[in-house]
C-alpha cells in the first residue's frame, strides 16, 4: 500500500475515533474527553489531507 493511501486510511480512522470520543464526552458531560475527541478529529483530517496531497504529487 502506498504511503499516501496509508495516510488517508489512518486519517479516516482518527476522525472516526475523534467523533466517538467527542460524543462520549458530551454524553458523560466530560469536557476533557470531548476536547480530546475534537483534537483527534482535527489531526485525522490533517493526516487525510496530507495523504491526498502526496497522492497528487505522486509519492
N, C-alpha and C positions, 0 to 999 in steps of 0.2 A: 504494500500500500504506500502511495506517495505521501510525503511529508505534508503536503497541502491538504490532502484528504484526511489524514490523521488529525490535523489541527481543526478541521471543520467538525469532525465527529466528536472530538474531545470538547470543543466549544459547545456543541449542542448538549452534551451530557452535563456540562457545568451549568448551562442555562436551565436545564430541567431540574437539577439538584437545587439550584438557587430558588426557583419558583416554589419547590416543595418546602424549603426552609422558610421562605418568606411567608407562605400560607400558614405553616405550623406556628410561626412566631405571632401571626395575627390571631390565630385561634386560641393560643395559650396565653395571649397578652404578654409576650416576651419580646421587648423591643430589640434586645441584643441579637436574638436568633433571626428576627425579621431583617435587621441591618446586615447580618452575615449573608442572608439569602440574597439581598439586593446586591451586595458586593460580588458574590459568586456569579450571579446572573450577568452583571456587567462584565466581569472578567471573561466569562464564557462567550459573550458577544464579541469582545475584542479578539479572542483567540479564533473564533469562527471567521471574523473579518480578515485576520492575518492569513488564514488558510485560503480564503478567496483571492487575496492579493497574490499569494505565492502561486496559485493556480494560473492566474493571468500572466504572471511573469515567467511561468514555465519551470518552476523549481520543484 
